[in-house]
Amino acid sequence: MNAMVGTKVAITSSRPQTTRRAIRGIVHRPDAQLVIVDTPGLHRPRTLLGERLDSLVRSTLTEVDVIGFCVPAAERIGPGDKYLANELTGLAKTPVVAIVTKTDQASSPQVAAQLAAVAGLGDWADIVPVSAVSGFQLDVLTDVLISHLPHGRPLYPDGELTDEPEAQLVAELIREAILEGVRDELPHSIAVVVEEMGPREGRDDLIDVHAFMYVERPSQKSIVIGAKGARLKQVGSRARQQIEALLGTKVYLDLRIKVAKDWQRDPKQLRRLGFYD
């Protein structure tokens, strides 16, 4: 989605279940407007948060005109892919385009074999191999997706690339920096909320951002902070650079960590962190 829109509107991570919201990226063309909705992945939920994310995905699938089913070119088809394929093929009224991604990481024979394997998973409206890194066939994918859209008026003004609030984009960039910094040491037990954000008084070249990072256990708090605070400093530096690129100005980033015990399973805490019913 980021490559097709032309700017970063959704965070990325090598870890599964990174996406926690339905994020919209908007592609503008003279002949069409393509609104891409990046959702969390369908999965078998183990927490209340997981149940709410799964419900969000299923409701979103009923609202879109075409669905993109992404499978990496260099990874073997697994049980999760088969589960998703089975779920999507059950949506008889909505066309599904199978997208073989990351072709830059696979050889031509691997890509050909994956295309054949994906074709065997379901009755797809189209199958398109692409690479977001090299740009391979992104224009073709855009054409294919647009071909399945109904005629209508643009939903967003020209030039608008997402409808995500800036504070939410900033919170997601902080979470991305944390996930990258802690790698496999911390499960997805972390949430980020921007409590306050705005220009510093008397300055038009500096924005103050005050954010809280929530974890579920004190041991996770220690992981994020790191030895003598080194890891937290790395996270802050990485996030600040991304936020400055987003906002186009200097940023002072104040990060605090709180423990919200088992927040993924607590309805009240989920609502407070922005995950509503």
Residue pairs with C-beta under 8 A, 6 or more apart in sequence:
1 9
1 10
1 23
1 25
1 36
1 38
2 8
2 9
2 10
2 12
2 25
2 132
3 132
3 133
3 135
3 138
4 25
4 27
4 34
4 36
4 132
4 138
4 141
4 142
5 25
5 26
5 27
5 36
5 161
5 162
6 27
6 161
7 161
8 242
8 246
9 23
9 24
9 25
9 161
9 162
9 164
9 169
10 19
10 23
10 25
10 38
10 172
11 18
11 19
11 172
11 173
11 175
11 176
11 179
12 18
12 176
13 176
13 179
13 180
15 179
15 184
15 188
16 41
16 43
17 40
17 41
17 43
17 50
17 53
17 188
18 176
18 179
18 188
19 38
19 39
19 40
19 41
20 40
20 49
20 53
20 275
21 40
21 56
21 168
22 37
22 38
22 39
22 56
22 60
23 37
23 38
23 162
23 164
24 35
24 36
24 37
24 38
24 162
24 163
24 164
25 35
25 36
25 38
25 161
25 162
26 33
26 34
26 35
26 36
26 156
26 160
26 161
26 162
26 163
27 33
27 34
27 35
27 36
27 142
28 158
28 159
29 142
29 146
31 146
32 146
32 149
33 154
33 155
33 156
34 142
34 145
34 146
34 149
35 155
35 156
36 68
36 145
37 60
37 64
39 56
39 57
39 60
39 61
40 53
40 54
40 56
40 57
41 57
41 84
42 54
42 57
42 58
42 83
42 84
42 87
43 50
43 54
43 80
44 83
45 51
45 53
45 54
47 264
47 265
48 264
48 265
48 266
48 267
48 270
49 263
49 264
49 265
49 270
49 275
50 264
52 270
52 275
52 276
52 277
61 67
61 88
61 91
61 94
64 94
65 94
65 148
65 149
65 150
66 94
66 95
66 96
66 97
66 125
66 145
66 148
66 149
67 88
67 91
67 94
67 95
67 96
67 97
68 96
68 97
68 99
68 145
69 84
69 85
69 88
69 96
69 97
69 98
69 99
69 122
69 124
70 99
70 101
71 77
71 81
71 98
71 99
71 100
71 101
71 114
71 118
72 100
72 101
72 102
72 105
73 100
73 101
73 102
73 103
73 105
73 106
73 110
73 111
73 114
73 129
74 102
74 105
74 106
74 110
74 114
77 114
77 117
77 118
77 121
81 121
82 121
85 121
85 122
86 122
88 96
88 122
89 96
89 122
89 123
95 125
95 148
96 122
96 124
96 125
97 124
97 125
97 126
97 127
97 128
97 141
97 144
97 145
97 148
98 118
98 119
98 121
98 122
98 124
98 126
98 127
98 128
99 127
99 128
99 129
99 130
99 141
100 111
100 114
100 115
100 118
100 127
100 128
100 129
100 130
101 130
101 131
101 132
102 131
102 132
102 133
103 111
103 129
103 130
103 131
103 134
103 136
103 137
104 131
104 133
104 134
104 136
106 114
111 129
114 129
115 127
115 129
118 124
118 127
119 127
125 148
126 144
128 137
128 140
128 141
128 144
129 136
129 137
130 136
130 137
130 138
130 140
130 141
131 137
131 138
132 138
156 163
162 169
164 172
166 197
166 246
166 247
167 194
167 197
168 194
169 246
170 194
170 197
170 209
170 211
170 243
170 246
170 247
171 192
171 193
171 194
171 211
172 192
173 239
173 242
173 243
173 246
174 192
174 194
174 211
174 213
174 235
174 239
174 243
174 253
174 255
175 190
175 191
175 192
175 213
176 239
176 242
177 235
177 236
177 238
177 239
177 242
178 186
178 190
178 192
178 213
178 224
178 235
178 239
179 186
179 188
179 190
180 238
181 224
181 231
181 234
181 235
181 238
182 223
182 224
182 231
185 223
186 215
186 220
186 223
186 224
189 215
189 216
189 217
189 220
189 263
189 264
190 213
190 214
190 215
190 220
190 224
191 213
191 214
191 260
191 263
191 273
192 211
192 212
192 213
192 214
193 211
193 212
193 214
193 273
193 274
194 209
194 210
194 211
195 210
195 211
195 212
196 208
196 209
196 210
197 207
197 208
197 209
197 210
198 207
198 208
199 206
199 207
199 208
200 206
200 207
200 208
200 252
205 249
205 250
206 249
206 250
206 251
206 252
207 247
207 249
207 250
207 251
207 252
208 251
208 252
208 254
209 243
209 251
209 252
209 253
209 254
210 254
210 256
211 253
211 254
211 255
211 256
212 255
212 256
212 257
212 258
213 224
213 255
213 256
213 257
213 258
214 257
214 258
214 259
214 260
214 263
214 273
215 221
215 224
215 257
215 258
215 259
215 260
216 259
216 260
216 261
216 262
216 263
216 264
217 259
217 261
218 259
220 259
221 257
221 259
223 231
224 231
224 232
224 235
224 257
225 231
225 232
225 257
226 232
226 234
232 255
232 257
235 255
236 253
236 255
239 253
239 255
240 251
240 253
243 251
243 253
244 250
244 251
260 266
260 269
260 273
263 269
263 270
263 273
264 270
267 277
270 276
271 277
